[in-house]
Amino acid sequence: MNKRIGVLGGSFDPVHSGHIASVLELAKRFDFEHVKLLPVGQHALKQAPLALAAHRKAMLDLAVRSYPQLIVDDRELRREGASYTIDTCCELRSELGDEAAICFIVGSDVLGQLHLWQRWEELLGVVNLVVMRRAGISANELIAPEVKALLGTSVAQIDRPYGQLASVSLGEYPISSTQLRRELVQRNDVTSSTEALNACHLWQQSLPADVWEYIVAHDLYH
């Protein structure tokens, strides 16, 4: 087996410190040569991101510039129409060859919706799946019945180019992009100095400094 890479897709609307900490932890645990971060263009199953594609990519570029093992891949932003994970995985397999271990990273909540994805049955024929789960919850408990037979039992370590599922419990990163967007959209409504300080603390703790400065400079999420 040659290269071993991780791939994390998402809206990154906005990218936050939990994203970065998670992929760095996974890169160390699975010995990834690098991790590709793929901002989605047009969601097939979710509503459109609040921030424009150019802003989401710019924030990602800022967030990863101190981490050479993290690479922003904007292919889905350049793709016309809805973004389908299987198309991206097939492209990566074609580019990296048959021997590369490609590990597509998903959150544990995704497993319950995997059967709704385009050509989901083909995924493990192209890549491995790495599931980030909450502590104390087995990945198999979260898998929709339609996909349990396909995924089978999770393994502790990836040792094949494709076809395996690894379930890992990461450190606690309680913040989410959804919560951050809600707080950022409402920040003009903060009235008291205490509320303003608490809100500012949340943003500063949860967002890379350059990303927060970019949001302010471009007046995003109002």
Buried (B, 14 or more C-beta within 10 A) or exposed (E): EEBBBBBBBBBBBBBBBBBBBBBBBBBEBBEBEBBBBBBBBBEEEEEEBBBBBEBBBBBBBBBBEEBEBBBBBBBBBEBEEBBBBBBBBBBBBEEBEEEBBBBBBBBBEBBEBBBEBBBBEBBBBBBBBBBBBEEEEEBBEBBBEEBEEBBEEBEEEBEEBBBBBBBBBBEEBEBBBEEBBEBBEEBEEBEEEEEEEEBEEBBEEBBBEBBBEBBEEBEBBE
